[in-house]
Amino acid sequence: MNLPPFTNLAVFIIFFGIALIEALQKHNWFEAGLFLALGVIFLWADTRKI
């Protein structure tokens, strides 16, 4: 079964985006930085061509 190309990006935005927004609203800067760093790493790994 072939998934649409935006499926991984949509899941990424939903999980990391909501977690990042929640951490920013709570002024928890360490958690926000952690989610931002993990999001960038996973986005880079997902879009990397092997």
C-alpha positions as a Markdown table, in Angstrom:
| # | Residue | x | y | z |
|---|---|---|---|---|
| 1 | Met | 0.0 | 0.0 | 0.0 |
| 2 | Asn | 1.5 | 3.3 | -1.0 |
| 3 | Leu | 1.0 | 6.2 | 1.4 |
| 4 | Pro | 0.6 | 9.8 | 0.1 |
| 5 | Pro | 4.0 | 11.7 | 0.3 |
| 6 | Phe | 2.7 | 14.2 | 2.9 |
| 7 | Thr | 1.7 | 11.5 | 5.5 |
| 8 | Asn | 5.0 | 11.6 | 7.4 |
| 9 | Leu | 5.0 | 15.4 | 7.4 |
| 10 | Ala | 1.5 | 15.6 | 8.7 |
| 11 | Val | 2.3 | 13.2 | 11.6 |
| 12 | Phe | 5.4 | 15.2 | 12.4 |
| 13 | Ile | 3.5 | 18.5 | 12.5 |
| 14 | Ile | 0.8 | 17.1 | 14.7 |
| 15 | Phe | 2.9 | 15.5 | 17.3 |
| 16 | Phe | 6.0 | 17.8 | 17.5 |
| 17 | Gly | 4.1 | 20.9 | 16.7 |
| 18 | Ile | 1.5 | 20.4 | 19.4 |
| 19 | Ala | 4.2 | 19.4 | 22.0 |
| 20 | Leu | 6.3 | 22.4 | 21.1 |
| 21 | Ile | 3.3 | 24.9 | 21.3 |
| 22 | Glu | 2.3 | 23.4 | 24.7 |
| 23 | Ala | 5.9 | 23.7 | 26.1 |
| 24 | Leu | 6.1 | 27.3 | 24.9 |
| 25 | Gln | 2.8 | 28.2 | 26.5 |
| 26 | Lys | 4.0 | 26.7 | 29.8 |
| 27 | His | 7.3 | 28.7 | 29.5 |
| 28 | Asn | 9.2 | 25.5 | 29.8 |
| 29 | Trp | 12.2 | 26.5 | 27.7 |
| 30 | Phe | 14.2 | 23.2 | 28.2 |
| 31 | Glu | 11.2 | 21.1 | 27.0 |
| 32 | Ala | 10.6 | 23.5 | 24.1 |
| 33 | Gly | 14.2 | 23.3 | 23.0 |
| 34 | Leu | 14.2 | 19.5 | 23.4 |
| 35 | Phe | 11.1 | 19.2 | 21.2 |
| 36 | Leu | 12.5 | 21.6 | 18.6 |
| 37 | Ala | 15.8 | 19.8 | 18.4 |
| 38 | Leu | 14.1 | 16.4 | 18.1 |
| 39 | Gly | 11.7 | 17.7 | 15.5 |
| 40 | Val | 14.6 | 19.1 | 13.4 |
| 41 | Ile | 16.5 | 15.8 | 13.7 |
| 42 | Phe | 13.5 | 13.6 | 12.8 |
| 43 | Leu | 12.5 | 16.0 | 9.9 |
| 44 | Trp | 16.0 | 15.9 | 8.5 |
| 45 | Ala | 16.1 | 12.1 | 8.8 |
| 46 | Asp | 12.7 | 11.7 | 7.2 |
| 47 | Thr | 13.6 | 13.9 | 4.1 |
| 48 | Arg | 17.1 | 12.5 | 3.7 |
| 49 | Lys | 17.7 | 10.5 | 0.5 |
| 50 | Ile | 19.6 | 7.3 | 1.0 |
